[in-house]
């Protein structure tokens, strides 16, 4: 368990001392471990990051503890948003993306995404996309979100996405217990307040909510609000007038 999570629990139990002394105590009690090599497989996910000079935003969708979540983070402010979603389909991705952008007050100049099938269907070796997922393409066009893909050789972009997924899992899903979905959602609200409004970011040393005030003026308004976003879903119409959608006539 992360030392930060242990500190949160003991403070709930009444500890009022400093965190440095507590971290030293935890370190002295932890058993030493030999390093080992291992291979891990990331669960199916769709991820994204947007760039506006050094103001960057990233998001990722992944499954954890039986729940599917969509996580995003403004890279300059380090402001995090995590939402539970029903599935990993393109509509869940686009609609949750719209909600997160709206909650921050706008969109950056350019979004850089990973390349799952919910975003890109075909591409060339040089990185040029030859066929986009039409639902995703139309949704981002409606919102006015610029799109670019990151590739396996762009370690900083892909690492940013993977670090976000790892941060959400290690600091929330893997260290907490939930009685039911309602309890999970309540704890998620509390966690949002803690990481965004109470605790300074390790990367900047500044509380993300404070830094968000600096980043907000650089964001542009969405062309369409989340509740008004209608997606265009392609269907096949047969010669007899029968419409086929997702294999169903």
C-alpha positions in Angstrom: 0.0 0.0 0.0 1.3 3.5 -0.9 2.5 5.5 2.1 0.2 8.3 1.1 -2.8 6.0 1.5 -1.6 4.8 4.9 -1.2 8.4 6.0 -4.8 9.1 5.0 -6.1 6.2 7.0 -4.2 7.0 10.2 -5.3 10.7 10.0 -8.9 9.5 9.8 -8.1 7.5 13.0 -6.8 10.6 14.8 -3.1 11.0 13.9 -2.1 14.7 14.0 1.6 14.5 13.5 3.7 15.5 10.5 3.9 13.4 7.4 7.7 13.3 7.1 8.1 11.6 10.5 5.3 9.2 9.6 6.9 8.4 6.2 10.2 7.6 8.0 8.4 5.3 10.3 6.6 3.5 7.5 10.0 3.1 5.6 11.6 1.7 8.7 8.9 -0.9 9.1 8.6 -2.0 5.5 10.4 -5.3 4.7 13.2 -4.9 2.1 12.4 -6.4 -1.2 14.8 -7.6 -3.9 14.1 -6.2 -7.4 12.6 -8.5 -10.0 11.7 -8.2 -13.6 8.1 -8.8 -14.7 5.9 -8.4 -17.7 2.5 -6.7 -17.2 -0.3 -6.4 -19.7 -2.4 -3.2 -19.7 -6.1 -3.8 -19.8 -8.0 -2.6 -22.9 -8.0 1.1 -22.8 -8.5 4.2 -24.9 -6.3 7.1 -24.1 -5.9 10.7 -25.1 -3.8 13.7 -24.4 -4.1 17.2 -25.7 -1.4 19.8 -26.1 -1.3 23.6 -26.0 2.3 24.4 -25.7 3.2 23.1 -22.2 -0.5 23.0 -21.2 -1.4 19.4 -21.8 -4.3 17.2 -21.0 -4.5 13.4 -21.0 -7.1 10.8 -20.5 -7.4 7.1 -20.4 -10.1 4.5 -20.1 -9.4 1.3 -18.4 -11.0 -1.4 -16.3 -10.3 -1.8 -12.6 -11.9 -3.9 -9.8 -14.8 -4.8 -12.0 -15.5 -1.1 -12.9 -14.7 0.7 -16.1 -13.5 4.3 -15.6 -12.5 7.2 -17.8 -9.7 9.3 -16.3 -8.3 12.6 -17.5 -5.8 15.1 -16.3 -4.9 18.6 -17.2 -1.1 18.3 -17.6 -0.2 21.9 -16.6 -2.6 22.1 -13.6 -2.4 18.4 -12.9 -6.2 18.5 -12.2 -7.7 15.0 -12.4 -11.2 13.8 -13.3 -12.3 10.2 -13.1 -15.8 9.0 -14.2 -17.3 5.6 -14.0 -18.6 4.5 -17.5 -20.9 1.6 -18.5 -18.5 0.3 -21.2 -15.4 1.0 -23.3 -17.3 1.8 -26.5 -16.8 4.9 -28.6 -20.0 6.7 -27.4 -18.9 6.4 -23.7 -15.5 7.8 -24.7 -16.8 10.8 -26.6 -19.6 11.7 -24.1 -17.3 11.4 -21.1 -14.6 13.4 -22.9 -17.2 16.1 -23.5 -18.2 16.2 -19.8 -14.6 16.5 -18.6 -13.8 19.3 -21.0 -17.0 21.2 -20.0 -16.1 20.7 -16.3 -12.8 22.5 -16.9 -14.4 25.3 -18.8 -13.1 24.6 -22.3 -10.9 22.7 -24.7 -7.2 23.0 -25.5 -5.9 23.7 -29.0 -5.0 20.1 -29.8 -5.8 16.7 -28.5 -3.3 13.8 -28.8 -4.8 10.4 -28.5 -3.7 6.8 -28.5 -4.9 4.6 -31.3 -7.5 2.0 -30.2 -10.3 1.0 -32.6 -12.7 3.4 -30.9 -10.5 6.2 -32.4 -8.6 5.0 -35.5 -9.4 2.0 -37.7 -6.5 2.1 -40.2 -3.2 3.9 -40.5 0.1 3.9 -42.4 3.5 3.1 -41.0 4.4 6.8 -41.0 1.5 7.5 -38.6 -1.0 8.9 -41.1 -4.5 7.7 -40.3 -6.3 6.5 -43.4 -9.6 5.6 -41.7 -11.0 7.2 -38.5 -13.8 5.7 -36.3 -16.6 7.8 -37.8 -18.5 8.2 -34.5 -15.4 9.5 -32.8 -14.5 11.8 -35.7 -17.9 13.4 -35.9 -18.1 13.9 -32.1 -14.7 15.6 -31.9 -15.6 17.7 -34.9 -18.8 18.8 -33.3 -17.0 19.8 -30.1 -14.2 21.5 -32.0 -11.5 19.3 -30.6 -8.3 19.0 -32.7 -7.0 15.5 -32.9 -3.6 13.9 -33.3 -2.4 10.4 -32.4 0.6 9.4 -30.3 2.6 6.4 -31.4 4.7 3.7 -29.7 8.0 5.6 -30.3 6.6 8.7 -28.6 7.6 7.6 -25.1 6.7 10.9 -23.3 3.1 11.0 -24.7 2.4 7.3 -24.1 4.1 7.3 -20.7 2.0 10.2 -19.6 -1.2 8.2 -20.4 0.1 5.1 -18.7 1.2 7.0 -15.7 -2.3 8.5 -15.3 -3.9 5.1 -15.4 -1.4 3.8 -12.9 -1.9 6.8 -10.6 -5.7 6.3 -10.5 -5.4 2.6 -9.8 -2.6 2.8 -7.2 -4.0 5.8 -5.3 -7.7 4.9 -5.4 -9.0 1.6 -6.8 -6.2 -0.7 -5.4 -6.0 0.7 -1.9 -9.7 1.2 -1.0 -12.6 -1.1 -0.3 -16.1 -0.4 -1.5 -19.3 -1.8 -0.1 -21.2 -1.1 -3.3 -21.3 1.2 -6.3 -22.9 4.0 -4.2 -20.1 3.8 -1.7 -17.5 3.8 -4.5 -19.0 7.0 -6.0 -19.0 8.7 -2.6 -15.4 7.8 -2.0 -14.5 9.0 -5.5 -15.9 12.4 -4.8 -13.9 12.6 -1.6 -10.8 11.5 -3.5 -11.4 14.2 -6.1 -11.4 16.9 -3.4 -8.3 15.5 -1.8 -6.1 15.3 -5.0 -7.4 18.5 -6.6 -8.2 20.9 -3.8 -6.2 19.8 -0.7 -3.0 18.1 -1.6 -0.2 19.7 -3.6 0.8 17.8 -6.7 4.2 16.0 -6.5 5.0 17.2 -10.0 4.5 20.9 -9.3 4.4 21.4 -5.5 1.2 23.4 -6.0 -2.4 22.4 -5.4 -4.0 21.6 -8.8 -7.1 23.7 -8.1 -4.9 26.7 -7.7 -3.0 26.1 -10.9 -6.2 25.4 -12.8 -7.0 29.1 -12.4 -3.8 29.9 -14.5 -4.7 27.4 -17.2 -8.4 28.1 -17.5 -8.0 31.4 -19.6 -6.1 29.4 -22.3 -8.9 27.0 -22.8 -11.5 27.6 -25.5 -15.2 27.2 -25.2 -16.8 24.0 -26.5 -18.8 24.4 -29.7 -21.4 22.0 -28.4 -22.2 21.3 -24.7 -22.3 17.7 -23.5 -26.1 17.6 -23.1 -26.5 18.9 -26.7 -24.1 16.5 -28.3 -25.8 14.2 -30.8 -23.6 11.5 -32.4 -23.9 10.3 -36.0 -23.8 6.5 -36.1 -23.4 4.9 -39.6 -25.8 2.1 -40.5 -26.3 -0.1 -43.5 -29.6 0.2 -45.3 -30.4 -2.9 -47.4 -32.2 -2.9 -50.8 -35.5 -3.7 -49.0 -35.2 -0.7 -46.7 -34.1 -2.8 -43.7 -31.6 -1.0 -41.5 -28.8 -3.0 -39.9 -27.1 -1.6 -36.8 -24.5 -3.5 -34.8 -25.5 -6.7 -36.4 -29.2 -6.3 -35.7 -31.8 -5.7 -38.4 
